[in-house]
């Protein structure tokens, strides 16, 4: 006959398997990973601890909390909104309702920006992050470029609050100014030029067409902020104004680095045509999709 200890063994493992099964019943993407992350969140433990202690018996409070989070995930709430965090560029970024969840593909914006700056990375730089959202791009660049001062803009007051907290968490608040504004409006003076031009402008703007909303995963379509996702019916509405304002705000030989949507590279190329722009480059992500377009301002 099994002892009480034997019957208790494997409780954590059973809870995890149950969580996975319940998420799979609703066809939740990456159900095993989501179940793990939610259990780690409830127990405030990392993955290594989770698998090193399969015999751990959850308290009634922990079991109830885990069941609650699994049910909310079953209803489509993103895992990141439930745990309040998402990793980006090796940094833990706070996220929640009202702010776009950082994607791994957006790390290519950082990679391209650093590559194109080259030796200028060691210099004092002025950078703008347009549509900063959670602040992930601005914060990653601030960490990589210790001599840079950064302006980060967004139209969402909610997103900017997340961004400010994330900047404080990663100790770069002193080098990032946040503005609630459309594109670079608050940075441009009446002359159409900023008081101090930028060496680098980066952006992950909205680029999903509203016609494509029905094809988005439920967790994105129903929970992430529409203003951070959609740019008109075709997804093209932001790029012309962004490129035009970048041309006003960059210094000579300044760099523009922008994330682009699927099949939008040709449209972006047309906006960055000579004579105002040179050294045009399109970078593909790990899936082979054209993901980032960059160019040098050549007035």
C-alpha positions, 0 to 999 in steps of 0.5 A: 500500500502506498504511504501518504508521502507516496500519494503526495509525490508528483503533485507539481508534475500532476498540476503541470500535466493538468494545466497543459491538457486544459490548455490543449483542449482549447488549442492554445498555442505552445500549451506546454510552455504557457502552462510552465510559465504560469506555474513558475509565476504562481510559485515564484520559481524558475524552470530548473526548480520546477523540474528538480522538485516534481514531488512538491505539493502545491498549497490550496492557495497555489493550486487555486491561483494556478487554476485561475491563471490557466482558465484565463489563458484558456479564454485567450488572455496572453500568457505575458499579460498574466505573468506581467513580463516578457523577455526582450534582448535579455531584459525582463520587460513589464507588460500588461493590458494596454501595451504591445507585447514585445516580439523576438523579431523586433530584436532585429531592430536592435541588431540592425541599429547597432550594426549600422552605427558601427564605430559611432557606437562609442560616441555621444548619440541622440536617438529617437524611438518612435512608438516606444510601447513598453520601451523595450527598444529604447531601453535595449539601446540605452543599455547597449549605448551608454553614451546615448540620450534617447527620446521615446514617443507614443500616443498611449499614456498607458504604454508610456507608464509601462515604459517609464517603469521598465526604464527605471527597473533597468536603470536607464531613466536618466537617459530616456525622455518619454513624450506622449505624442504622435510620431515625432511631433513634440520633437519638431519645432515650428521650422519642422526641424528639432533643436538637436537632430537625431543620429538614429531613429528607430521604430516598430510602428503599427503595420497590420491591415485592418482587413487582416484582423480576422487572421490574427490569433485570438490573444492578439486580436482581442487583447493587445491594443489596436492602436499599436497593431493596425495602420489603416486597411492595408497596414500602410498608413504610418510609414509615409509620415514616419519617413517624412518626419525622420527626414526632418529630424535626422542629422546628415548621415543619420540612420533610420531603422524601421520594422516592417510588416509581411509583404510591405518591404516594397512599399517601404523601399519606395518611400526611402528612394533617392535622393534623400536616402542612401545605403538602403538595406532590408534585413530578413528575420530567422524565418526568412521574412523581410523584417527591418528596413534601414537607410541613411539620410543624405540631404 
